[in-house]
Amino acid sequence: MYENLKAERISFLAPKLNLTPAEAQTFWPVYNEYEKKRWDIQGKRLNFERTPSFNLTSQTDEELGKITKSYIESFEMEGDLRKEYHKKFTQILPLRKVVQIYKAENDFKEFLLKKYSPKWGPGGH
């Protein structure tokens, strides 16, 4: 699934970023590395979010504390990752294009929501 989403993301983002060939050659490997790390962090968080509540009822408060601490730390890790790669992106691209990346990523999220949401997808209202 990751590889399919990665390919779809790149085909969505590439035309919006208007990178020169030299920029693209330097940018895409760094961006793909960033996305893989972000995917891994988000995957750990999804494991928590998808845990059925019946599993949580058998946990002690200490265990629940560890679970919630790990959950909150995943957001911090993702924020730290974003800061780290923002620096890398600004070393590769002009700031205007870095802003375009963030805008295009938000557009991609909206695209996915519309594509996969029953309300907004094909045949939805």
Number of C-alpha atoms within 10 A of each C-alpha: 5 10 9 8 11 15 11 13 16 15 11 16 19 14 10 15 17 12 14 9 9 9 13 17 11 13 17 13 11 15 17 13 12 17 17 14 15 17 15 13 19 16 13 13 17 12 11 13 11 8 10 10 9 8 8 13 10 10 12 10 11 8 12 14 12 11 15 12 11 15 19 11 14 19 14 13 15 17 12 12 16 15 12 12 16 17 11 15 20 14 12 17 17 11 13 10 17 18 16 15 18 13 14 19 17 12 15 17 12 11 15 16 14 15 14 11 12 12 12 14 14 11 7 10 7
